[in-house]
Amino acid sequence: MEDLYPTRGTTEVLTARRDPVVWGPLDTDLESYERDGFLAIEDLLTDEEVAVYRAELDRLIADPAIRADERSIIEPKSQSVRSVFEVHRISDVFAKLVRDERVAGMARRILGSDVYVHQSRINVKPGFGASGFYWHSDFETWHAEDGLPRMRTVSVSIALTENHDTNGGLMIMPGSHRTFLGCEGATPKDNYKKSLQMQDAGTPSDEALTRLADAHGIRLFTGRAGSATWFDCNAMHGSGDNITPYPRSNVFIVFNSVENTAVEPFAAPVRRPEFIGARDFTPVN
């Protein structure tokens, strides 16, 4: 299969996007998503729904069996749970959220097809020192290490705590989704074991990030618990450390088109585990 988006070579490479952003009909509420690469929704979940999902998040991270599971990622410094992957399989509560038409239905509208879950996780960012996620394009990793061929994938981050402008919120460079930044450097074997704690391979250079930020600016997302941000797989994004007393936790779901299923990795020696990059392409229904 032709590699439309080369990465992990001897130099950084900029490639113009060769795929649509919105694959389905472009209606009014998706125009900003097409332009900016993201769409913020203030009231996706009610307060009552947030309470249910927050209680389930708390239950999962307190469960010793979940902590011991390979799907849990531990903070290097505090040794607290950082993320739990494949939550739609671990938890019936989060499985129901994935199937919710407000969630899966929006993914179908954006991707113009049936969808399956490429990845799901809860991210836990407690106060007083939880580390952030450095600038990256998700598609760069999913293409290089999971084998997703085209940019036909969308993520939604649903806040389960309030997002302040101080507690390590999501930042995106609007419009950056139209240029693919192929990163420099080969992918180590089992890179995921390190990258899920601290990104290294697939990290853009300071010079490239500066050029993108100068061209596009940076948008910081704040909002109530229950708000959501949909964003394109190639949007350059990241988040800072949380040194405030106020936690920032969210559920993160990645939908991929059933017409864009994973092949062999384009720039990695082996596939990542299925709990990170799914090989079950059953449509969400």
C-alpha positions in Angstrom: 0.0 0.0 0.0 1.3 3.5 -0.9 2.4 5.5 2.1 0.7 8.9 1.6 2.2 10.4 4.8 5.9 9.5 5.3 7.2 9.8 8.9 10.0 8.5 11.2 12.7 9.0 8.6 16.1 10.8 8.7 14.5 14.3 8.5 11.2 16.0 9.3 8.9 16.1 6.3 5.9 18.4 5.7 3.1 16.9 3.6 0.0 18.7 2.5 -3.1 16.8 3.6 -4.4 14.5 0.9 -7.7 13.6 2.5 -11.0 15.4 3.3 -11.6 16.7 6.8 -15.4 16.1 6.8 -16.1 13.0 4.7 -19.9 13.3 5.1 -22.2 16.2 4.0 -20.8 19.5 5.1 -23.6 21.1 7.1 -23.5 24.4 9.0 -22.4 23.1 12.4 -19.5 21.2 10.8 -18.1 24.2 8.9 -15.9 25.3 11.9 -14.7 21.7 12.3 -13.7 21.7 8.6 -11.9 25.0 9.0 -10.2 24.7 12.4 -10.0 20.9 12.8 -12.1 20.9 16.0 -15.6 21.5 17.3 -16.3 22.4 21.0 -19.7 21.5 22.5 -20.5 23.0 25.8 -23.4 20.7 26.9 -22.9 17.2 25.6 -23.7 15.6 28.9 -26.0 16.7 31.7 -24.8 17.1 35.3 -26.5 13.9 36.2 -24.8 12.0 33.4 -21.4 13.5 34.4 -21.9 12.2 38.0 -22.5 8.6 36.7 -19.4 8.6 34.4 -17.2 10.3 37.1 -18.2 7.7 39.6 -17.3 5.0 37.2 -13.9 6.6 36.5 -13.3 6.8 40.2 -14.3 3.2 40.7 -11.9 2.0 37.9 -8.8 3.8 39.1 -9.4 2.6 42.7 -9.7 -1.0 41.7 -6.4 -2.9 42.3 -7.1 -5.3 39.5 -7.5 -2.5 37.0 -4.3 -0.9 38.3 -2.4 -4.2 37.8 -3.8 -4.6 34.3 -1.5 -3.8 31.3 -4.2 -1.4 30.1 -3.5 0.9 33.0 -0.6 3.5 32.5 1.0 4.7 35.7 2.5 8.2 36.4 6.3 7.8 36.6 6.7 10.2 39.6 3.6 9.8 41.7 2.9 6.2 40.7 -0.8 7.1 40.4 -3.0 5.9 37.5 -2.5 8.2 34.5 -4.7 6.4 31.9 -6.8 3.3 31.6 -7.2 2.0 28.0 -10.0 0.1 26.4 -12.6 1.4 28.9 -15.5 0.6 26.5 -14.6 -3.1 27.0 -13.7 -2.9 30.7 -16.8 -1.0 31.7 -20.4 -1.4 30.6 -21.0 2.2 31.7 -18.4 3.6 29.2 -19.6 1.1 26.6 -23.0 2.7 26.7 -21.4 6.2 26.3 -19.6 5.0 23.1 -22.9 3.8 21.6 -24.7 7.0 22.5 -26.0 8.7 19.4 -24.7 12.1 20.5 -21.3 10.5 20.4 -21.2 7.7 17.7 -23.7 9.6 15.6 -21.4 12.7 15.4 -18.5 10.5 14.4 -20.5 9.0 11.6 -21.4 12.5 10.3 -17.8 13.6 10.3 -16.4 10.4 8.8 -19.2 9.7 6.3 -19.5 6.0 7.1 -20.0 3.5 9.9 -17.3 3.7 12.6 -15.6 1.5 15.0 -13.5 2.3 18.2 -9.8 2.5 17.4 -9.0 3.4 20.9 -10.7 4.5 24.2 -9.4 5.5 27.5 -10.0 7.6 30.6 -7.3 10.2 31.4 -6.8 11.1 35.0 -5.0 14.3 35.7 -5.1 14.8 39.5 -3.9 18.1 41.1 -0.4 18.8 42.3 1.9 17.6 39.6 0.1 15.3 37.0 2.2 15.5 33.9 0.9 16.7 30.5 1.0 15.4 27.0 3.5 17.0 24.7 2.6 18.5 21.3 1.8 15.8 18.8 -0.5 14.7 15.9 -2.4 11.5 16.9 -2.5 10.5 13.3 1.3 10.5 13.1 1.4 7.8 15.8 -1.6 5.9 14.5 -0.2 5.9 11.0 3.4 5.0 12.0 2.7 2.5 14.7 -0.9 1.2 14.2 -1.1 1.2 10.4 -4.1 3.6 9.8 -3.7 4.5 6.1 -5.8 7.7 5.7 -6.9 10.7 7.8 -10.4 9.4 8.4 -10.4 9.2 12.2 -11.9 11.6 14.8 -11.4 11.9 18.5 -13.7 13.2 21.2 -12.5 14.4 24.6 -15.4 14.6 27.1 -14.7 16.5 30.3 -15.6 14.7 33.6 -14.2 17.6 35.7 -14.2 21.3 35.0 -11.6 22.5 32.6 -10.0 25.7 33.9 -7.4 27.7 32.1 -4.9 26.6 34.7 -5.3 22.9 35.3 -3.6 21.4 32.2 -6.3 21.8 29.6 -6.3 20.7 26.0 -4.5 23.0 23.5 -4.9 22.8 19.7 -3.4 24.8 16.9 -6.4 25.7 14.7 -5.8 24.8 11.1 -2.8 22.6 11.7 -4.8 19.6 10.6 -4.2 20.5 7.0 -0.5 19.8 7.1 1.1 16.5 8.1 4.3 16.8 10.0 6.4 13.6 9.5 8.8 13.3 12.4 12.5 12.5 12.4 13.9 9.3 14.0 13.1 5.6 13.9 10.5 3.9 16.1 12.0 1.7 18.9 10.5 -1.7 19.4 7.7 -1.6 22.0 7.9 2.2 21.9 4.3 2.4 23.4 5.6 1.3 26.8 7.5 4.6 27.1 5.5 6.9 24.9 2.3 6.4 26.9 4.1 7.9 29.9 6.2 10.4 28.1 6.2 11.0 24.3 9.6 10.7 22.5 9.4 9.1 19.1 7.0 11.0 16.9 7.7 14.3 18.7 8.0 17.4 16.4 11.0 19.6 16.7 10.9 22.9 18.5 11.5 24.7 15.1 8.5 23.0 13.4 6.2 23.6 16.4 7.2 27.3 16.4 6.4 27.6 12.7 3.0 25.9 13.2 2.2 28.1 16.2 3.2 31.2 14.4 1.0 30.3 11.4 -2.1 29.0 13.3 -2.0 30.2 16.9 -3.0 28.1 19.9 -6.5 27.6 21.3 -6.9 26.5 25.0 -10.2 24.7 25.8 -12.0 25.4 29.0 -15.5 24.5 30.1 -17.8 22.7 32.4 -17.8 19.0 33.2 -19.9 17.5 30.5 -18.5 19.6 27.7 -16.7 17.9 24.8 -14.2 18.7 22.1 -14.2 16.9 18.8 -10.9 17.1 16.9 -9.4 15.8 13.7 -6.8 13.1 13.9 -4.1 15.3 12.5 -4.7 18.4 14.7 -1.5 19.4 16.5 -2.4 19.3 20.2 -1.0 18.9 23.7 -1.6 19.8 27.3 0.5 21.1 30.1 1.2 19.7 33.6 -1.5 20.2 36.3 0.1 21.9 39.3 -3.2 23.3 40.6 -5.3 21.5 43.4 -8.1 20.9 40.8 -8.1 17.6 38.9 -8.8 17.4 35.2 -10.2 14.1 34.1 -11.8 13.1 30.8 -12.9 10.2 28.7 -11.3 10.0 25.3 -12.8 8.0 22.4 -11.3 7.6 19.0 -13.6 6.6 16.1 -12.2 5.3 12.8 -14.1 4.7 9.6 -14.8 1.1 8.7 -13.4 2.0 5.3 -10.0 3.0 6.8 -9.2 -0.1 8.8 -5.6 -0.7 10.1 -3.0 -2.4 8.0 0.6 -3.1 9.0 2.4 -0.2 10.6 4.0 2.2 8.2 7.0 3.2 10.4 7.3 0.7 13.3 8.8 -2.8 13.6 5.7 -4.3 15.2 2.0 -3.4 15.8 1.1 -1.9 19.2 -1.2 -4.0 21.4 -4.8 -4.2 20.4 -6.0 -2.4 23.6 -4.2 0.7 22.1 -4.8 0.2 18.4 -7.8 -2.0 17.8 -7.9 -4.8 15.2 -11.5 -5.5 15.8 -13.3 -3.4 13.2 -16.9 -4.2 14.3 -19.1 -1.1 13.7 -20.5 0.7 16.7 -24.3 0.3 16.7 
